[in-house]
Structures are given as C-alpha cells and as structure tokens.
Amino acid sequence: MLVVDLMHEFELGVWKALFTHLIHILSAAHTGDVLVHELDCRLTPTFGRDTIRKFASNASEMKKMAARDFEDLLQCAIPVFDGLLPEPHNKDVLTLLSTCAHWYALAKLRMHTDETLDLLDAVTVELGKQLRQFQKHTCEAFKTQELRREAESRKMKTFNLQTYKIHALGDYSTSICNFGTTDSYSTEPGELEHRTSKARYHRTDRKEYVKQITRIERREACIHGIHDKQFLHRAVDEEVATSPEAHFHVGKSQNYPKNILLFIQRHSGDPAVKDFLPKLQRFLLPKIKEILTRENSLSGTHTSTAVPGTTQPHNLMHINYMTYDVHQAQDIINPSTSHCNVMLLGQTSGMTDSDNENHPYLYARVLGIYHVNVTYVGPGMIDYQSYRINFLWVRWYQYVDECPRQCTPLDRVCFPPMAESDTFGFVDPDDVLRSCHIIPHFAQGLWHSDGRGVSHCAQDKLDWRFYYINRFIDHDMFMRYHWGLGVGHTYTHTSHKDVDTTANVGDVEDLEEGEADCGMSNLDSEMSDLGSGSESDDGDDEDSEQHMGYDSDQYDTLDYEN
C-alpha cells in the first residue's frame, strides 16, 4: 500500500490548484486585474523565526514558489481574500479556505489521538462538499480566462475536481492509522535538502563540481566541529536573568534606567500614560507582598504601598512553552516589530459554541518590556530592600461580537477606545501563554486614513479597524482552539473553573483603591530621588464541531509588511 504524499498531493496539488483558480476568479470579477493587485497589496505580518516569512509583492504570480510558500499562503489566506468578492461568493470562499486550512492542520499534526482522527474524517467529508459547492456555484458565476502567464493556452480555465490528488484526501486518516503521522514519511525534508546542494553548486566553477561540493561539505563540517568545541569551553556570561527552565527570559542589564516620573511628564496628554503610576502600583503591590510572604518577611494585611524605582526597558523577551505534542518551543516578543502580540488564558464560564460572550483567551499588544526594582513601604517592613519584578506594558484587544460566528471563520478583535480605563495595563510574563499572529482585517481599512494617531506611545496611527486572530498559524496554535485535545496543553485538562485566570483585562481594577492610593504622597517625594535621570529608552536585548466553537519614549514603527 502506498502512503499519502501531503506535499505533492495537497500543497502543490489541491491547494495550489484552488489558489490558482481563485486568482482566475479575481481577474474575471473586475476588469483590469484590480482585485488581483489589491490581493498583492495585502501583505500580512511575519511570525516567528521562519513560520511565516515575508510575502512577495506579486504573490498572485506564484513565481519561484516552493511548497512551504504555498503553505504560508494557505495559513494567511482568509484575511487576504476577505471582501474581494461580492456576497454570497465572499462567504463561500472564506468558508472553503477555513475548511482547507482546518483539514491541512489536522493532516499535518505530529501527534494524533482517536478524537483528532475522527475530526479529520469529518472535516474531509465537509471539504469534499464545499469543493463541489464551490465548483457548482462560485466557479459558474465567473467566466474565468487564462492569466497573462497562461496566455499561450488560449482557452477557458475551469476548476477540475476529477483528479487523483483530490480523491486521495479521503485516504489520509487510514494512512495515519496504519503508518503513523504524515511527518514520518513526508517528502518535504528531502525536497528541502536540495537547497543545500544548490547553494554549494554556485560556489564551484561548474566543471568538476562533484569533487568541489564534497570539499565544501567537509570544510563546513570541520568549521562546525571547531565551533562546538569552543562553545563547550567558553565561559558562559549571558545577559539573561533566568534559567533555561524558566517560562520566560528577560535580560538582566540595568544600563539604561528610565525614571518613571520623567517618562510620565514627557508624555503628559498621551492617553497611554493616563493613570500609569496608580495602575503600576496596583499591579506591583500583590507581587511584592507575595515575595515577602514567601520569605516570611511580612505579617498581616496592613495598608501599604509598593514603591517602584526606575524601570529598566528591554528590547526582547523569550517565552518558553510546551506544545500540543509535548515538545518545548520558544517565541520571541519584540515590541518594535510586528512580533509584539501575546495571548493569555482568559476567564470563561463555558466552552459552548453558542456562548459568544465567553472566549478562552485574551490578546494584547506589548508596548514595552520592563523590570523594576520595587521596595515595600508599610507596617511590618523590615528594611528598604528592593526586589526585581518583571512586567509587560500592554494595550488590550477586545473581541468583536456584533458579527455572528458563521460570518467569519476566524475570531475578530479590535482595540477599545483609548478613553476607557482598561485599554492599557500591565501583565506578568508568567501569565503569557505564547505569542500570537494577528492579521489586519484589510477590507475594513485603517482607523486613521490621514496617518495621524492620538498616542505616540501606542503608535495608533497604523491601527486597523479590526484584526483577525490567525488560529492556523502553526499546529500548536491550531490545537489550542480544540479545547482538551492538545496533550501538552495541561491547562485544558482541568475544570475551567479551577484555571488560574489572573490575566483578565479588568484585573488592574480588582484591588482596593485604598491599597493603591495609600502612600502616594510619600511616593512622589521618594520617586523624585530614584533613578539616574537618564532619558534613554533603549533596551538591552531580546482545537466534530463541539471543539471548534470558540467559535519607552521611542518605539520603531510597527511595519505590517515586514
């Protein structure tokens, strides 16, 4: 029995044919290839080290594209195609793209259970139905012609379902049961290895290239061996404040202190810094109390305050997390790039499809990564010893619930008005699950068409009206929306009422106002003496349907094209 070939049968077969015909439809839907050009202009942000790479500005031409490039197109296709076609074709195309991405994610999982295989069978049936509906209704509504690069064929282009590659989709569940997950016999690793030989070939004189490529390979192996030996004997002096087993890594340098009062004064009038200091105090107070209680240095629950010293900004934060298949992975958070969005476990009372008011996760954009040396001031204090506390300054996203879940395959979010008190807040890095991929809802446009924003700290001049949460960005993210099916997602294996949901947006207001306001008069006088007065803002480093229901002073410009 032959095993399935996911790369050639789906990535370079079914999906490539579907994507090509969608380009035909866009070209036929409007004269002058206007919709095709609009598609090319909708560049989605990158994600991870190489999960989603930068898209070319002419992706519709599909020039020099490999299987992994078509994979990236599938994972980000829904926000890009949204709004390009009239209804009901737009909804049908988005539903088909969502089902394709859903099927692909299930077929490529590196760990399967009986539940995921049953889900794969159900999605395969649904995919077949939607492909036939797409051919019967959407394709018949447009008289598609060849593209410019296909002009020599001079014939009408139709969407063909009578191919082996489409009929082979029904064999994947059986193949996985018999031979294991598809990554065990995928042809992709061997195809990718071609790049190594091709790169070495360009370094030869094209004559006796076999011998020269062999020498290049041995030379590179020797260099790698020397590097590994040096690394073993090198004294480890990393600017990292935590151990590799920790949930997050933040630099330990304190070379660029930032005085909080000067920062607030310099950005007075900016909505992002409104009530910055009281919010920070309410965030830090339970943290330092927890530290002192753990050290038996605090007794009673006296009225008190936390006095933060100067903040130390950082450029990067590394988040370590366990994936669905019980592997360790790491994401890098950089507030100065599009890799600045994080997800946290939210509060919800149920996980049913009909409950649109409750969602399993919260999302936020990181504006800054800081650590601060905090001193406890209040009854029972022993000394003025300071304690390091790491935190993230974030701008929260809120869910858009006015659109029914059936209208869009992905969850939509937006930024709440800046006048609301919970728009900005602080987050403990320990509460962050991992980074997330948030794509603009291109069809709705920008908030500020003139390019002028309200907040310099929030960089809102580039805000879009709505955003999509890309649940298909990778296998781990996909399984997080299939609640309870991810083996490594331990937080989904307990009753949701028992889950620690300290990362709620409104938590910054949960503490009593008396705790936060007490000691403010002493704080102002003490804060004036804290810090070096430096104004530098540079940092030092770096989820069958029942499971699918959910349904600084200066920052670089957030570039959604890079």
N, C-alpha and C positions, 0 to 999 in steps of 0.2 A: 504494500500500500504506500502510495506517495504521500509525503507530508505536504502541508499547505505552504505557500510562499507569500508571506504577508507583504513584503516589499514590492515584488513584481505584480502580484495579483490585485492588491488594493492601492498602495501608494502610487505606483507607476501604472496601474491599470484602472480600476473603478474610479478612484478619486481623481486621477489626472483627466480621465475622460469626462467626468462630471464637471470639473472645474473648467475645462476647455469649452464645453457646451454652454456653461454659464456665461463665459466671455462672448460666445456667439450670440446669446440672447441679449446681453447688454448692448452689443453692437447693433442688433436689429431693433432694439426698443427705442433708440433715438438716433437721429441722423448725425453724422459727423463723429461718431465714436466718443460722444461727450461723456456717456456713462462709464466707458472704459477708462477714460482719462481721470474721471472722478474716483474710480476704484484705485487707480495707481497712486493718487494723491493721499489716500487714507492710509498713512503709514503708522502701524502700531508700534508701541514702545517695545524695546528689547526686554528680556527677562533672563535672569540667572547668568551664569558664565557663558553658556552656549545653548541654553534651552530654546530661546527664541532669539535669533540673530537679526541684524538689521536687514530689512527688506529693501530690495532694489526699487527704484522709482518707476520701473517698467515691468513689474511682476506679471502683468497680463500677457506679455510677450513670451514668458517662460523660457528665456534664453539661458543656457548653461545652468540649468537647474537639475539637481540630483534628488534622490528620493527623500532625503531629510528636508530639503527645501519645500517639497510638496507637503510634508508633514507639518511644517511650520504654517503653511498656508491654511491647512485644514483646522489647526488649533485656533487660529485667529480669524477665520472667515466670517463668522456670524456678525460681529460689529461692522465689518467692512462692507458686506453685501446689504446690510440693513438700510432700507429706504431708497435703494436704487431702482427697484421695480414697483409698478403700481400694485395695489391690492386687487384681488387676493393672492396674486403671484408672489408678492414680497413675503407674506406669512408662510406660504407653502415652501418657498426656497429656504427661509430661515429654519423651518421645522425639519426639512430634509438635511440641511447642514448640521443641525444639532444631533440628529439621529446618526449621521455618518461619523461625527466626532465621538459620539457615545459608543458606537459599535467598535470603532478603531481603538479607543481607550480600553475597552474590555478585552478585545482580541490581543492586545499587546501587554497585558498585565504579566508581571513576573511571578505572581503568586495567585493561584486560583483556589476557590472553595466550591462546594456544590451550589451555593447560592449565586456566586458570580457566574458560573456556567449556565445555570437556569436563566439568569438575567441576560446572558449573551444569546441564548436561544430565542428569548422573547424579543430582544432588540433586532436580531437577524430577521425575524418574521416581519417586524414593523418596518425595517429598512426596505425589504422587498416590496411591501405595499406602497411605501412612499415613492420609491423609484418608478413604479408603474403609474402611480398617480401623476408624478412629475412629467413622465413621457406623454401621458394621455391628455393632460390639461395644460400645463405650463408650456411645454415644448410646442404643442399645436397652436398656441396663441401667438407665436412669433415665427416669422418667416426668416429663419436663420440662413446666412450665407457664409462663405469661407472668409477667413481673416486675410489680412494682407499677405502674411507669410504662407497662406494656403491657396493663394490666388491661382496657381498653376493647375489645381484640380478642377476649377471651374464647375462646381456642382453644389447643390444644396446640402447643407450639413444637417444631419438628424442625429438624435440621441438613440444609440443602439443598445438594447438590453439583451440581445441574443449573442452573448459572448460567454466563453468558458469562465472568465475571471469573475463575472457577476454570479454565475451559478455555483462557483466554488465557495462562495461565502457561507453556504449552509454546512460546509464540512469542517469549519473551524472548531466548533465545540467538540465534535467527535475526535478530531486530531489532538486537541489539548488533553482530552481524557486518555487517549491511547499513548501519546508520545511526550506529554508534558507541555509546558508553556512555550509559546512561539519564539521566545528569545533563545531557546536551546537549539533551534535548527533554522534560525533566520539567515538569509543570505546577505544581510546588510553588513555585518562585520567584514566579510570577505570583500565586498564591493568597496567599502571604505578604505581598505588597505591598499587599494590601487593608488590612492593619493600619495602614499609614501614612495612607491617606486617612480611615479611620475615626477615627483619633486626632485628625487635624486637624478633622474634622467636628464633634467635640464642643467645639471652640474657637470655633465660629461661632454666629450667632443662629438657625440653621435656616431662614432665609429666603433671602437672596441668598448662599447658601453657596458657590456655584461661584467667584465672584469673591473671596470671603474666603479660601477654601482656596488659591487662586492666590497671594494676597498672603502668606499664611503660608509657602508653599513658597519664595517669593522671599526673604522675610525670613530664613528658616533658611539658605538658600544664601549670603546675604551674611555672616551670622554665621560660617559655616564658613570662608568665604574669608578673613575677618579673622583667625580663629584660625590658619589655615595660614600666613599671612604673619608673624604674631607668633612662631610656632614656629620659622620659618626664621631669624629674627634673635635668638632667645633664646639666651642663653649656656647651654651645656649644663653642668650641675653635678649630675649624677645621683649618688645614693648607691649606685652599682653598681661593683663592684670589677673586673669583667671586660668584655671587648669583646663586641659582638653576635655575633661569630663563635664565641665560646666555647660549650662544651657546656652550661655551667650558669652562672647568675648568683647571686651571694650578696652581700648588702650589705657595704660596707666600713667602716661605722661601728664605732667602738670606745668608744662612750659608756657601755656597760653591761657592764663586765667582771665576770666571776664567778670567784672563787677556787676552784680545784678541791678543795683540802683542806677548805675550809669547806663546800662542797657535799657532799662525802662524809661529813663529820662530821654535818651537819644531817640527812642521810638514812641514818644508820647503822641497820642492821637491814633496810633495804629490799633485797629480792633484786635489784632492777635495778642497784644500785650495787656489788654484790659484785665484787671484783677490778676495779673500774672503772679505777683508775690503772694497774695492770700491763697490762691489755688496751689501754689508750690508748697506753702506751709501746710495746708490741709493734706497734701499728698505725702509730705515727708514725716509728719508727726507720728502716724501709726507705724511707719517704717523704723524710725529710731527707737520708739517705745518697744517694738518687737525685739530689736537688737539688745537693748538694755535689759529687758525681761529675761532674755535668753542667757545673759551674763549675770543675772541676779544683782544687777546694779540699780534696779528701780523697784519700788514697792508702792502699792496703792495706785489709784487712778486720779491723781491730782490734776487740777487745771494747769496746763503747761503750754509751752510752745517749742517749736523746733527752729533754731536759728541757723539758716544756711549761710555758708561763707561764699566765697567766689565760686562760680561754676567753671568747669573745665570742659570745653567743647571737644568733640571728637568727630573725625570725618567718617569713620566706618564702624559698623557693629556686625559681628558674625553670629548668626543664630544656628545652633545645633539642634536637630530634631530627629525623631525616629519616623521612618516612612511606614507605609502600609505593609510592606513586606519585611519589616523588622530589620532594616538597614539604617545606618546613620547617614545623615545628609546635612548639608550646611548651606545657608543662604547668607548673602552679604547685603546689608542695608546701607545705602548711601543717600543721604538727604539731598545731595546736589545733583542727582540724576533721576531718571525715571524708575530706578530700583529703590524707591522710597516708601512703598506701600506694605503694610503688615496686616495680618489677621489675628484676632484674639477670640477666645471662647466667650460667647455671649450668654445672656440669660434667656431661657425659653421654658415654657411650661408644657410644651408638647411638640411632637415632631410630625404632625399630620399634614397632609397635602393642603387641606382646606384652611389651615391656620396661616394666613398671610401676615398676621401681626407679629408672629414669632419667627426668629431666624436663629440658626445655630451659631453664627459668627458675627463678629464686629470687625469693621475695617477702618483703617486710619492711615493718613499720610504723615510720615515722620518729617518734622520740620527741623529737628535738631537732636543730637545725641550728646548727653552730658553726664558728668558725675560731679557730685558736690560733697564737700566735707561739712557735715552737719553737727551742730552742738546742741545738746538738750539743755533747756533752761526751764526750771520749775522746781517745786518742792520735791525733795528726795534726791536732788542732784548731788553728786559727789565731787565732780570736777568739771572742767571745761574741755574734756577730751572730745575730739571730733571723730566722726565716723563717716566713712565713704559710702554714699548711696548713688547708684546709677539710675538714670531715668531717661525717658524719651519725651520730648515735647512734640505733640501730635495735633493734627487737625482731623476731626472725625468725619467719616462718611455716614450718611443716613440712607435707609432703604427707600426706594420709590415704589409705593404700594398702589398708586392710583391706576396703574396698568395691570390688568389681570395676568396671572402667571402664564396663561395659554397664549398671550400675545407675543411674548418674547421668550426664547429658550434659555436665556441667561438672566440672573438677578441683576437689577439695575440699582445704582446708588447715585447720590449727588451730595454736594456739600451743603450743609444747613446754612441759613443766613448768619453772617458774622455777628449780628446783634444778639444772637442767642448766647446764653451763658455757657452752654455745653459744647460750643463749636470747637473750642480749643481745650486741651487738657494735658495731663501727664500720665505716663504709663510705665509700669515696672517692666523692664525687659524680660523678667521671668514669666510674665503673663502672655508674652508674644508666642504664638504657635509657630509661625514661619512667615516669610514674605508672600505676597500675592500679586497676581498680574491683573491690573485694572486698565481697561482699554476705553478710550473715549467713545461716546455714542455720536459718531461723526454726523449722522443725519440731523441731529438737533443743533449742531453748531456750538460756537463759543458764547460764554456769558458776556464778555466784553469784546464786541466787534471792533472797537477802536484801539484795542491793545492796552488800555489803561485800567489798572486794577485799583483796589481800595487799600490793600495791605501789602507793604513791601516785604514783611517777614513771611507771609503766606504765599507770596508770588501768585496772587489770584488773577493776574492779567492773562494768564494762559489757561484759566479754568474753562472746562466744557460744561454744558448744562447738565448732562447726565453721563454716567460711566457704566460699563459692563464689567461684571466680575467674571473673569475667564476661568471657569472650573475645569476646562480641558487642557490647561497649560502643561501638565505632566500627570503621570499616573498617581502620584501621591495626592496631589490636589484633587483629582477626579474622585478618588476613593474617600476623601473627607466629606463629600456630599452624598455618599452612600453610607449612611449612618450605621455603624456597627459591623460593616463588612471588612474594614481595614484591620488586619490582625495587629499591626503595630500602633494603631491609634487607641491607646488604652483608655483615654478619656471617654470614648464612646461605648465602653463595655460596662459602665456603671449606670445606675439610675441617674437621669439628668438632674434630678433634684439634689443629688449629692455632689454634683460637679461644682468645683470652685469657680465662681463667676465674678471674681473681683475685678475683672476687666470691663465692667459695664460703663457706658459713657457717663451715666449720671453719678458715678461713684465719687467724683470730685466734690459733689454737694452733699454726700451722705453723712459726713462728720458734723458734729455740732458746731454751730457758729461760735459758741463760746470758747471752744478749744482753739479755734483758729485765730480769733481776734485778740485773745489774751496775750499780752506781752508785746503788742505791736508798737507801743510807744518806746519800749526798750529796744525793740528790734531796729528801728530806724537809726537810733544813736549808735548801736553796735555795728550795723551794716556799713555805716559811713567809714568805719575803720578797717573793714575787711577788704582784702584783695590788694593788688598792686596798682590798681587804677588803669591797667592796660586795656586798651580798646580793641585789641586784636581779636578777631572772630575765627581765626583759622584753627583747625583741629590738627591732631597729630597723626591719625591713621585713617585705619579702616575697621463619593455613592449609587423583571417586575416593577411597578410604578410606586409601590409603597415606600421605596427607598429614595425616590427621586423628588420628593415633594417640596424640599425647601426651595418645593419649588419655593542767632548769630547776627550779626548785623548784616552780613552779606552772604547771599546764597547764589550759587550759579543758577542760571535759568533752566527750568525743567524742560528738556527737549524731548518731545514725544516722537521725534523722528529718528532718534538715535538710541 
